[in-house]
Amino acid sequence: MYNELKEAVLARINELRFEKVHLRPYIESDRIREEVLDKAIDELTWVLSLLSEMEDES
């Protein structure tokens, strides 16, 4: 169960990183979007580490 969930979270992190790569830093809305993507990536990375800890405990 944890592996499937971890794979789904990691896939989403990669999708967000891919989206971030295509942003244009000279456009204000893209700069704002980059901040939102960074926050989402950080939160999902935290969830991924939490899942790894829970998997190790079980």
Summary of the structure (lengths in Angstrom):
residues: 58
radius of gyration: 13.9
end to end distance: 11.5
largest distance: 47.3
contacts: 140
relative contact order: 0.19
helix: 86%
strand: 0%
